[in-house]
Each structure stands twice: as structure tokens, then as C-alpha cells.
């Protein structure tokens, strides 16, 4: 049996118009993304991972998978002290969707500059920037919105 669903009904803007709770949720999620960007630009792995769930699922731009907030934080501590030391990240939220009341899908275009090097298999762009498409899945818990999945893909064009 195949279920067809019109996903446009789940778009963030449509839901915000219908439900003010989504507007509040959107603001809370945008604050999380802002904290992530700020922590990255300070090279602060603990700050970058502060809103992650303990059981986070994480895939980086070279396809490495890791599980758990501690592994996520450790990976970022390493890159902040090596290839991405002193780098500057800009995170541009393109869309927030709420497929369920306590679940948010956040599509983000990331631009990284001033890095030391790129990971193996990630070629430099002519403009010297690294661009990625990041999908974060957040779940609302008693403690607030938590990042439960983080999937990042480099953009080749």
C-alpha cells in the first residue's frame, strides 16, 4: 500500500500561519542555529553540541557516521583545532518543516571560509568557500528542542 501525502501542508510557513505555536517553535529553533553558528565561529565544540540529544545520529560531509553527543562534540573539537581552526561559518536557514507537532526538519545552507584545509575527497571551489547542505532533525522534549539527527553534504557546484 502506498500512501500519498501532500507535503506542502507541512511547510513551515503554512503551519505558522495556522498555528502560533509553530511561530514560537520556529524562533526557538532559529536561536539554536544561531548558537551553533556562534559556537563554531569561536571554535567551541561544547557550545556547538550543547543543543544535541545524547543519542544524536551524525553524518559529516565525507560520509562518516557517529552516534551520540559526546562523539559529535569530540569530532568538532578535533576539526576546530586542525583543518577548520579559525574558520568562519554562516548558517542560512532555508526551510523549517513540522511533519509532526514535536518534530522539526531544518534545511540549512552553510558557507565556510577561512579554513586551514578541506577533508580528503572534498575539492576546493573556485571561490575558495566550502558550501554544504545541512539537514537537522529536532525533537521537542521537556528540556526544549534537541537536535536528534545531523546530516551534512558538501555542494560540488
Backbone bond lengths (Angstrom), bond angles and torsions (degrees), N, CA, C in turn:
res aa  C-N    CA-C-N  psi(-1)  N-CA   C-N-CA  omega(-1)  CA-C   N-CA-C  phi
1 X - - - 1.445 - - 1.527 108.58 -
2 X 1.300 116.75 130.03 1.452 122.20 179.03 1.519 108.83 -108.32
3 X 1.300 115.49 126.21 1.464 120.42 177.17 1.511 108.92 -95.61
4 X 1.297 116.84 129.82 1.458 120.43 174.60 1.515 107.67 -103.64
5 X 1.295 114.62 137.63 1.453 119.16 -179.80 1.517 108.80 -140.78
6 X 1.299 116.28 139.14 1.460 120.75 177.45 1.519 107.56 -87.50
7 X 1.353 116.55 98.10 1.453 121.71 -175.89 1.513 112.49 -67.42
8 X 1.329 117.56 -14.75 1.465 118.73 176.81 1.523 110.79 -60.55
9 X 1.319 117.24 -27.66 1.463 120.38 178.47 1.518 112.02 -66.48
10 X 1.326 116.83 -16.05 1.456 120.65 -179.22 1.517 112.52 -99.74
11 X 1.310 116.31 4.29 1.464 117.03 -178.34 1.514 109.96 -63.16
12 X 1.289 114.27 147.28 1.451 121.45 -176.67 1.523 111.94 -57.76
13 X 1.319 118.08 -45.32 1.460 120.17 -176.39 1.523 111.36 -66.23
14 X 1.320 117.08 -41.18 1.459 119.97 178.78 1.522 110.31 -61.39
15 X 1.325 116.32 -46.32 1.458 119.44 -178.99 1.520 111.84 -66.00
16 X 1.318 117.97 -36.67 1.464 119.75 179.64 1.516 111.09 -63.67
17 X 1.326 116.34 -36.07 1.453 119.18 178.63 1.521 110.61 -66.77
18 X 1.326 116.41 -33.36 1.456 120.61 -177.03 1.522 112.77 -85.83
19 X 1.326 117.01 -28.32 1.452 119.71 -169.41 1.523 110.36 -141.35
20 X 1.311 116.34 113.05 1.468 120.02 -178.51 1.520 112.39 -63.62
21 X 1.335 117.49 -24.06 1.462 119.79 177.12 1.519 111.25 -60.46
22 X 1.319 116.56 -32.76 1.463 119.37 178.56 1.515 110.67 -70.59
23 X 1.327 117.16 -31.34 1.461 119.60 176.47 1.526 109.80 -64.34
24 X 1.313 116.40 -43.37 1.461 120.81 176.84 1.520 110.07 -64.27
25 X 1.315 116.43 -43.00 1.464 120.64 178.63 1.519 110.42 -61.70
26 X 1.312 116.59 -43.03 1.460 120.26 178.71 1.527 110.62 -58.95
27 X 1.310 117.32 -44.34 1.467 120.84 179.54 1.527 110.88 -62.27
28 X 1.319 116.65 -42.01 1.464 120.57 179.05 1.529 110.92 -63.84
29 X 1.318 116.34 -41.19 1.467 120.82 179.62 1.522 110.56 -67.97
30 X 1.319 117.42 -42.19 1.464 119.98 177.85 1.530 111.17 -62.63
31 X 1.330 117.57 -33.31 1.468 120.59 175.63 1.529 110.67 -65.07
32 X 1.319 116.80 -38.18 1.468 120.52 177.27 1.525 110.05 -62.59
33 X 1.328 116.45 -46.06 1.468 120.33 179.98 1.528 109.86 -63.35
34 X 1.312 117.39 -40.23 1.468 120.70 177.75 1.538 110.47 -62.63
35 X 1.346 117.01 -41.88 1.470 120.01 178.05 1.525 110.84 -63.41
36 X 1.331 116.14 -39.10 1.464 119.45 178.03 1.530 110.56 -61.80
37 X 1.322 116.19 -48.08 1.466 120.15 -179.47 1.525 110.84 -60.20
38 X 1.313 116.46 -44.90 1.464 121.02 -179.94 1.532 110.85 -62.33
39 X 1.333 116.67 -44.13 1.467 120.38 -179.75 1.530 110.67 -64.62
40 X 1.320 116.97 -41.46 1.471 119.77 177.98 1.524 109.72 -58.52
41 X 1.322 116.12 -48.25 1.462 120.43 -175.74 1.527 112.95 -67.71
42 X 1.328 117.21 -14.72 1.465 121.77 173.03 1.526 111.57 -98.21
43 X 1.348 116.89 -1.98 1.464 120.47 -177.74 1.515 112.73 68.12
44 X 1.332 116.89 32.32 1.458 123.17 -173.10 1.531 110.13 -105.69
45 X 1.323 116.89 95.63 1.462 121.47 -177.64 1.530 112.13 -65.61
46 X 1.333 117.36 -37.75 1.472 120.11 178.55 1.525 110.14 -63.47
47 X 1.316 116.87 -42.33 1.459 120.61 177.47 1.513 112.12 -66.61
48 X 1.341 116.58 -38.60 1.462 120.57 -179.30 1.527 111.07 -64.74
49 X 1.317 117.18 -30.81 1.467 120.79 -176.90 1.529 113.37 -99.94
50 X 1.320 118.43 2.26 1.466 120.64 -172.02 1.524 114.53 -60.81
51 X 1.320 118.45 -28.09 1.464 120.66 -178.50 1.523 112.49 -98.91
52 X 1.336 116.86 12.96 1.463 121.32 -179.60 1.522 110.85 -88.55
53 X 1.313 115.01 143.45 1.453 121.60 175.36 1.530 109.75 -69.71
54 X 1.300 117.21 150.37 1.470 121.30 179.50 1.524 112.02 -58.78
55 X 1.333 117.88 -27.06 1.464 122.38 -177.70 1.527 112.62 -105.98
56 X 1.310 117.38 26.29 1.458 123.26 -179.27 1.528 112.41 -49.19
57 X 1.338 115.84 140.55 1.461 123.12 169.81 1.522 106.76 -104.18
58 X 1.343 117.28 127.91 1.458 122.16 -170.24 1.527 110.21 -133.18
59 X 1.326 116.66 128.75 1.464 122.40 171.97 1.516 107.50 -126.53
60 X 1.344 116.16 125.53 1.465 119.30 -177.92 1.529 111.39 -93.08
61 X 1.333 116.84 -176.24 1.462 121.17 -172.04 1.523 114.24 -69.89
62 X 1.318 118.35 -12.16 1.465 119.90 175.57 1.528 111.70 -105.00
63 X 1.329 116.73 8.79 1.456 121.54 174.97 1.509 115.35 88.00
64 X 1.327 118.34 7.19 1.463 120.81 176.97 1.524 109.03 -73.90
65 X 1.328 115.31 133.45 1.460 120.53 178.01 1.517 109.74 -105.23
66 X 1.318 115.15 145.40 1.459 121.73 174.66 1.521 107.42 -146.14
67 X 1.308 115.51 159.65 1.454 120.40 -178.87 1.519 109.63 -132.18
68 X 1.316 115.14 136.30 1.453 121.39 177.34 1.517 113.26 101.00
69 X 1.321 114.65 146.69 1.461 120.66 -178.82 1.527 111.58 -63.33
70 X 1.321 117.25 -38.19 1.470 119.53 -178.78 1.528 111.47 -63.26
71 X 1.329 117.55 -41.35 1.470 120.68 178.20 1.524 110.48 -65.73
72 X 1.324 116.45 -39.67 1.467 121.95 178.02 1.527 110.12 -61.47
73 X 1.324 115.62 -47.08 1.464 120.24 179.72 1.528 111.20 -63.80
74 X 1.328 117.29 -43.13 1.469 120.81 -179.63 1.524 111.31 -63.06
75 X 1.317 117.09 -41.77 1.467 120.68 179.07 1.523 110.06 -62.05
76 X 1.322 117.05 -42.63 1.463 119.93 -179.59 1.527 111.60 -71.92
77 X 1.316 118.17 -34.63 1.471 119.88 175.51 1.528 109.66 -60.38
78 X 1.328 116.33 -39.86 1.464 120.27 179.40 1.533 111.32 -65.20
79 X 1.328 117.47 -50.45 1.475 118.52 -176.98 1.523 111.67 -69.11
80 X 1.349 117.40 -29.64 1.471 119.51 177.65 1.529 111.61 -69.36
81 X 1.320 116.98 -21.21 1.466 119.38 178.96 1.528 111.98 -102.15
82 X 1.333 117.34 0.68 1.463 120.53 -178.87 1.533 110.51 -129.98
83 X 1.331 117.24 -104.67 1.469 120.48 -169.43 1.528 114.09 -65.83
84 X 1.321 117.70 -28.97 1.467 120.16 -179.15 1.527 112.59 -108.85
85 X 1.319 116.53 20.28 1.468 120.59 177.98 1.532 109.23 -61.80
86 X 1.331 115.92 127.93 1.460 121.49 178.59 1.515 114.73 74.51
87 X 1.328 117.50 7.33 1.467 119.92 -178.70 1.525 110.99 -73.28
88 X 1.320 114.52 161.51 1.470 121.97 179.74 1.520 108.28 -120.65
89 X 1.325 116.36 127.34 1.459 122.52 -177.74 1.521 110.31 -113.52
90 X 1.321 115.47 135.22 1.463 121.97 171.36 1.522 106.86 -118.16
91 X 1.333 116.47 125.79 1.462 122.11 -179.47 1.525 108.64 -113.46
92 X 1.323 115.99 116.11 1.460 122.77 -176.96 1.529 108.93 -109.91
93 X 1.329 116.62 105.53 1.467 121.09 179.42 1.524 108.03 -70.42
94 X 1.325 115.60 120.79 1.457 120.91 -179.57 1.517 112.53 -96.82
95 X 1.338 116.24 -31.55 1.462 118.47 -177.72 1.518 109.20 -160.87
96 X 1.325 114.40 143.17 1.459 121.56 170.94 1.519 106.19 -125.27
97 X 1.321 115.87 125.98 1.463 121.21 178.13 1.521 108.96 -119.76
98 X 1.316 115.38 148.93 1.459 121.29 177.03 1.530 108.33 -120.74
99 X 1.335 118.93 86.83 1.459 120.46 179.81 1.527 112.66 -70.08
100 X 1.312 116.59 -17.67 1.461 123.59 174.59 1.527 106.26 -148.38
101 X 1.321 118.28 157.87 1.468 119.93 -174.17 1.527 115.21 -54.90
102 X 1.313 118.02 -32.85 1.464 120.87 -176.45 1.524 113.60 -110.40
103 X 1.329 116.39 20.21 1.464 121.71 -179.32 1.521 108.82 -130.85
104 X 1.331 116.04 133.81 1.466 121.17 177.80 1.523 109.38 -128.76
105 X 1.326 115.41 135.56 1.459 122.64 172.44 1.516 106.65 -106.04
106 X 1.323 116.49 123.57 1.461 120.96 -175.38 1.525 108.50 -119.41
107 X 1.338 115.79 115.47 1.462 122.19 176.74 1.519 108.52 -95.46
108 X 1.336 115.77 124.73 1.463 121.98 -173.72 1.524 108.94 -130.45
109 X 1.327 116.34 134.07 1.459 120.75 170.00 1.523 106.45 -99.20
110 X 1.332 115.64 123.66 1.462 121.51 -178.06 1.521 109.85 -108.64
111 X 1.311 115.61 140.26 1.458 122.13 175.33 1.518 107.62 -125.98
112 X 1.336 115.40 124.69 1.460 121.28 -178.55 1.520 109.29 -117.11
113 X 1.330 115.52 133.75 1.475 121.43 178.51 1.524 108.72 -134.43
114 X 1.298 115.50 168.44 1.474 122.43 175.58 1.528 113.31 61.22
115 X 1.311 116.94 31.48 1.464 121.05 177.12 1.530 109.59 -83.16
116 X 1.322 116.08 160.83 1.464 122.17 177.70 1.526 110.03 -79.10
117 X 1.330 116.58 -45.15 1.467 122.70 -178.89 1.522 108.38 -156.60
118 X 1.329 115.60 168.49 1.460 121.14 174.81 1.523 109.14 -107.11
119 X 1.339 116.80 155.24 1.464 119.17 178.67 1.532 111.02 -64.90
120 X 1.321 117.50 156.58 1.465 120.37 175.58 1.531 110.50 -55.68
121 X 1.323 116.29 136.46 1.459 121.25 179.12 1.509 114.57 88.02
122 X 1.308 117.47 -4.30 1.468 121.14 177.74 1.528 106.74 -110.17
123 X 1.339 116.54 100.58 1.472 119.06 -176.86 1.522 111.44 -73.96
124 X 1.328 116.20 149.27 1.467 118.80 176.87 1.526 110.77 -70.36
125 X 1.308 116.72 146.48 1.467 122.61 174.97 1.521 108.15 -85.30
126 X 1.327 116.94 156.72 1.469 119.74 179.13 1.531 113.47 -57.12
127 X 1.341 116.88 -31.73 1.467 119.70 -178.65 1.532 112.56 -84.22
128 X 1.326 117.17 -1.41 1.457 121.07 178.13 1.518 114.51 80.74
129 X 1.322 117.83 2.25 1.462 121.57 -179.49 1.524 110.16 -97.37
130 X 1.311 115.76 153.01 1.457 121.75 169.46 1.519 106.42 -105.35
131 X 1.318 116.26 124.01 1.466 120.66 177.16 1.526 108.33 -115.92
132 X 1.320 114.62 137.65 1.461 120.28 178.49 1.517 110.10 -135.40
133 X 1.329 114.66 157.03 1.461 121.96 169.57 1.526 106.03 -108.03
134 X 1.298 115.25 119.53 1.462 122.34 -176.64 1.524 109.05 -113.24
135 X 1.316 116.04 128.60 1.459 121.90 172.77 1.521 107.44 -111.20
136 X 1.322 115.73 120.23 1.459 121.02 174.18 1.521 107.98 -112.17
137 X 1.315 115.58 133.39 1.455 121.66 173.90 1.518 106.46 -106.57
138 X 1.325 115.25 124.39 1.462 120.42 -179.96 1.519 109.56 -116.81
139 X 1.324 115.42 147.79 1.450 121.48 177.16 1.528 108.55 -126.53
140 X 1.322 115.33 135.59 1.464 119.34 177.56 1.528 108.64 -80.38
141 X 1.320 115.23 126.42 1.459 121.84 178.88 1.525 108.02 -122.32
142 X 1.311 116.55 -179.73 1.464 119.65 175.96 1.519 111.16 -62.10
143 X 1.328 116.82 -26.65 1.474 121.88 179.64 1.527 112.31 -86.96
144 X 1.327 117.41 -1.35 1.465 121.34 -177.79 1.519 110.46 111.33
145 X 1.318 116.47 -168.42 1.459 121.73 -179.52 1.522 109.93 -72.73
146 X 1.341 116.04 132.97 1.466 122.25 179.78 1.525 108.85 -127.48
147 X 1.331 116.44 139.66 1.460 121.60 175.82 1.526 107.55 -77.69
148 X 1.337 116.58 118.88 1.464 120.69 -179.25 1.530 112.04 -106.21
149 X 1.337 116.85 -19.03 1.469 120.96 176.21 1.520 108.68 -146.88
150 X 1.336 114.88 144.98 1.463 122.46 -174.50 1.521 105.99 -144.63
151 X 1.339 116.65 109.49 1.466 121.26 -176.26 1.519 108.70 -125.88
152 X 1.337 116.71 116.49 1.463 122.26 -173.33 1.526 109.84 -118.94
153 X 1.326 117.14 133.56 1.462 123.22 -178.43 1.514 108.45 -131.22
154 X 1.354 116.97 131.56 1.462 118.41 177.70 1.526 110.02 -75.48
155 X 1.329 115.62 146.35 1.462 122.80 179.99 1.521 107.12 -98.45
156 X 1.317 116.26 120.67 1.460 120.92 -174.54 1.528 113.19 -82.60
157 X 1.320 117.54 -21.85 1.475 119.64 -177.05 1.504 111.59 -111.37
